[in-house]
């Protein structure tokens, strides 16, 4: 093996895959949603459970606030209807998070919304709606 081949081998693994905007958004949603899910599953009597839930809710609020600001920008290329839906979801998320912090609601709705957004970002079809029997 000559020096060029050895150099190629040594540096071949260093090239990192390029992350698209959609993939980066999916990663942020995935991280925030995983934290929400873990906090929601925690035993409320466990030491530090409520602060972890509050921190996860805070991060989720920041994510949705950032999205709302982004789609409110006139230079945003998303269709107007989709932008309006994202703003609505951001408002719902902020309101529902307050209800969760007050003990009036569960975080599952927030997890479900984030999961649906992740499916959209990944191009995965939505799960069929559950029909009550």
C-alpha positions in Angstrom: 0.0 0.0 0.0 1.5 3.3 -1.0 1.3 6.6 0.9 -1.7 8.0 -1.1 -3.7 4.9 -0.4 -2.9 5.0 3.3 -3.8 8.7 3.4 -7.1 8.0 1.7 -7.9 5.2 4.2 -7.0 7.4 7.1 -9.2 10.3 6.1 -12.0 8.5 4.3 -14.0 8.1 7.5 -13.6 11.7 8.4 -16.1 13.0 5.9 -19.4 13.6 7.7 -22.7 13.2 5.9 -24.3 16.5 5.1 -27.4 17.2 7.2 -30.3 18.7 5.4 -32.6 21.3 7.0 -35.4 18.8 7.3 -33.1 16.3 8.9 -31.8 18.9 11.3 -35.4 19.9 12.2 -36.3 16.2 12.7 -33.3 15.7 15.0 -34.3 18.7 17.2 -37.9 17.4 17.4 -36.7 13.9 18.2 -34.5 15.1 21.0 -37.1 17.4 22.5 -39.9 14.7 22.1 -37.7 12.0 23.7 -37.2 14.3 26.8 -40.9 15.0 27.0 -41.7 11.3 26.7 -39.2 10.4 29.4 -40.5 13.1 31.7 -44.1 12.1 31.1 -43.3 8.4 32.0 -41.5 9.3 35.2 -43.1 8.7 38.6 -44.3 12.1 39.8 -43.1 11.1 43.3 -39.6 10.6 42.0 -37.1 13.2 43.2 -36.6 15.7 40.4 -39.4 14.5 38.2 -41.3 17.8 38.1 -38.2 19.9 37.3 -37.3 17.5 34.4 -40.9 17.8 33.1 -40.7 21.6 33.4 -37.4 21.7 31.6 -38.7 19.4 28.8 -41.8 21.6 28.4 -39.7 24.7 28.3 -37.5 23.3 25.5 -40.6 22.3 23.6 -42.1 25.7 24.0 -38.8 27.3 22.8 -38.9 25.0 19.7 -42.5 25.9 18.9 -41.9 29.6 19.5 -38.9 29.5 17.1 -41.1 27.7 14.5 -43.8 30.3 14.8 -41.3 33.1 14.4 -39.8 31.4 11.4 -43.1 30.9 9.6 -44.3 34.4 10.4 -41.4 35.8 8.3 -42.6 37.0 4.9 -39.6 35.3 3.3 -40.6 31.9 4.5 -41.3 29.7 1.5 -43.9 27.4 3.0 -47.5 27.7 1.7 -49.6 30.1 3.7 -52.0 27.4 4.9 -49.2 25.3 6.3 -47.7 28.4 7.9 -51.0 29.2 9.6 -51.3 25.6 10.9 -47.8 25.8 12.4 -48.7 29.0 14.2 -51.9 27.4 15.5 -50.0 24.4 16.7 -47.4 26.7 18.4 -50.2 28.6 20.2 -51.8 25.3 21.3 -48.4 24.0 22.5 -47.8 27.1 24.6 -51.3 27.0 26.1 -51.3 23.2 26.7 -47.8 23.3 28.3 -49.1 25.8 30.9 -52.0 23.4 31.6 -49.5 20.5 32.1 -47.4 22.6 34.5 -50.5 23.4 36.5 -51.5 19.7 36.7 -54.6 20.2 34.5 -53.4 18.2 31.5 -51.0 15.5 30.5 -48.1 16.0 28.1 -49.2 13.2 25.7 -50.9 15.7 23.3 -47.6 17.5 22.9 -45.8 14.3 22.3 -48.4 13.3 19.7 -48.1 16.6 17.9 -44.3 16.5 17.8 -44.4 12.8 16.6 -46.8 13.8 13.7 -44.4 16.7 12.7 -41.5 14.2 12.8 -43.4 11.9 10.5 -44.0 14.8 8.1 -40.4 15.8 8.1 -39.3 12.2 7.5 -41.9 11.8 4.7 -43.7 9.0 6.6 -47.4 8.7 6.2 -49.5 9.6 9.3 -50.9 6.7 11.3 -54.5 6.0 10.7 -56.9 7.7 13.2 -58.2 5.6 15.9 -62.0 5.1 15.7 -63.7 4.8 19.1 -65.9 1.7 19.4 
